[in-house]
Every structure is written in structure tokens, then in C-alpha cells.
Amino acid sequence: MTPKKAITVYITLPCLLYGVFFVLAVTRYSGMIERNTLYAAHTVFGGYIAFIVYTKRDQLTAV
């Protein structure tokens, strides 16, 4: 897999999906979702990105 495709698959698409769900959570469901839940979601997503970068670093930096 080329680095560009790997970045798209492992980083860009999950970030876009997370962004969509975050916007929905903030706009439509703001009364039902607490601030701590959003903090937890950010932490989990940050962990996911760190895990992917660590495990797929060879594909992300391949020449």
C-alpha cells in the first residue's frame, strides 16, 4: 500500500467519520450528551490514532 493510500485509509477517513459524529453529538444531541462523554470520546479517538500510527508506521512512511 502506498503511503498516500495508507494515510487516507488509516488516518483521514476515521478523522472525517469522527468529525461527523462529533458535530452530530454537539448539534443534535447536546442535551443528552454530557461534557465528560465528549472528553472520553476525544481520549479514545486520540488513542486510536496513536495506536494506528504506531502499528502502521511502516506503511505510512514507506517510500
Steps between C-alpha positions, in 0.01 A plus 500: 500500500635842410553753781235731353238224495601382847460851640159527334379163628645505851497871589285722275185290475476427874557869574220600263263243648586610853443862399155419363399316815644776718305771317183293529562448870556870561212628287218246516565316823658770713232463766558128538880485485706627791833677477682208661369269227648728234831512688502121516422475129791733420732295717397172339534644150842643583602157625374345178706739287811441713449122476459512121805723454705266720385174338487622138809722505674287236212544256459868580868578436576257217682647205 
